[in-house]
């Protein structure tokens, strides 16, 4: 089996992380994989914000938890949050950002790290607090939050794959 297929078939969403920071060299590889995701007309509508600062990471966690209506850490202790945003002015922005997320999760797995897609980025960055963060980061434009790709070292065993549903694929010949 090819390495790509192996990564696709063995990647899992991880929900328990060690506090150890991921080295910049590995994060750079993951982010680079995100920048090579297919985008509509090659327009590259998404941007990636790599958050490794603990204070900012915790701020995002609190914002996300508030939207979710909980006091727990929606990032499961992961030390890194890769925020994917995409330019709403491109008709394919949502799909473009989703492909960036997928590439980064596969790259993290390939590098021996865990990852998980955490939702509510749209609500976070549509809020006044989220818009203020974007301004603070120097990001201008009409960006929508697509997702948070949390990354870190897996704490414990990786979950087993769920069986694939029988009605997943229909063949038309």
N, C-alpha and C positions, 0 to 999 in steps of 0.2 A: 504494500500500500504506500502511496506517496506521503511525504511529510505533511502536505497541505490537507489531504483527506484525513490523515491521522489526527491532525489538530482539530479539524471540523468535527470529527466523530467523538473526540474525547474531551473537548472543552465543556466545562460546566459553570454555572453561576455559583459563585462562592459567597457564603454569608458568614464567614468567620475568619478574621485576619490577625496576624501577629502585628505588634506595634512597630516593628522594624521598618525603617524607611527604605524605599526602593532606590538603588543608585541611579544617578542621572543618566548614565550610559544606557541602562535598560529602559528608562522612561523615554529617552530620545528615540529609541528603536520603536517603541509602541506608538508614540506620536507620529513618527515618520510613516508607519504603516497606515495610520489614519489619513494622512495627507495623500496617500495613493489610492484611496477609495474612489470608485467610479462616481462621477457627478454628471448631472444633466448638461449636455453640450460642453463638458469639460470646464464648466464655469467655476468650479471649486467654491460653492456658496458657503460651506461650513467654515467655522473657525474652532480652534481647540484652545481652552484655557487650562494649563497644567497647574494644579494647586497642590503644593507640597508644604506650604506654610500652615502650621498647626492651627493658628488663630483663625485664619481664613477658612480652612477646612471645617473647623468647628462652627463657624458662623454659617456656612452653607448647610451644615448638618442641622442646626437649629431651625433655619428657615424651612428646610425640607420637612422636618418633623412637624413643624407648626401646620404646614399645609396638609400633612397626612393626619393631623389631629392626635399626635402622640408625643411623649417625652423621651422616647428611645432614639438611639442613633441609627438613622436609616442607612448609614454608610457602613454598618457592621464592624466598625473599628478600623477599616482600611485607612492607611495613612495618606493615600494619594487619591485625588478626585480630578479626573479629566472631564471638564465641562465641554460639551459639544453644543454650539449654537450655530444657527444657519440663517442666512439672509432671506427674509420673507419676500423680497422682491424677485426671487427666482422661483419659477413655477415648480421646480423639483426639490426645493430646499429640504422638505421633510424627509424625502427619500435619500437625498444626498447625505444628510446628517446621520440617518440610520445606518447607511453603509459605512460611514466613518466609525460609528460605534462598533459595528460588527468586526471591522478590520482590527480595531484596537483590542477587542476582547480576544480574538484569535492570536494576535501577536503576543499579548500578555501570557496566554497559555503556552505558546511556543517557547517563550523565554522562562518557563517554570514558575510563573506568577498566577495568582488568582485574579478574577475580575467579575464584575456583575453590573448590569445596566440598572440604574436607579432612576425612576421616573420623577415627575413633578418639576423638571427643569423649566418647562413652559410657564407654569404658575409662578415659580421662583423669580424668573427674569422678566415677567410681565408686571411684577409688583413694584411699587415705588422703591422698596429696599433693594430689589434686584437690579433695577435700572440705575440706582445710585452706585451699586457695585461695578456695573459695566463702565460707568463714567469714571469711577475711581481707577479702573484698570486701563483706561484709555481706549475703550471700545465704543466706536460711534457707528450708528446705522440702525436699521430696523431688524434686529436679530431676535429669533425665537429660540428658547432653550429646547434642545432636542433630548438630551439625556446627560446623566452623570455616569461616566465609566469609572467605577472605583477599582483601584488596583492595589495589590499588596501580596505579602507572603501568606499562603494558606495556613490556617491554624486548625489542624486536624485532618481527617480524611475527606477527600473530595466525594461529593455525592455520586451515586450511581445514576446512569441515564434512565429516564422513564421509558417504558416501552413506547414505540411509535404507534399511533392510532391506525387502525386498519383502513380508514377512509382518507388517509393523507394524500394519496396519489390516485388520480384517475387518468387512464390512458385512452387516448382517442387515436385510433389507427385508420 
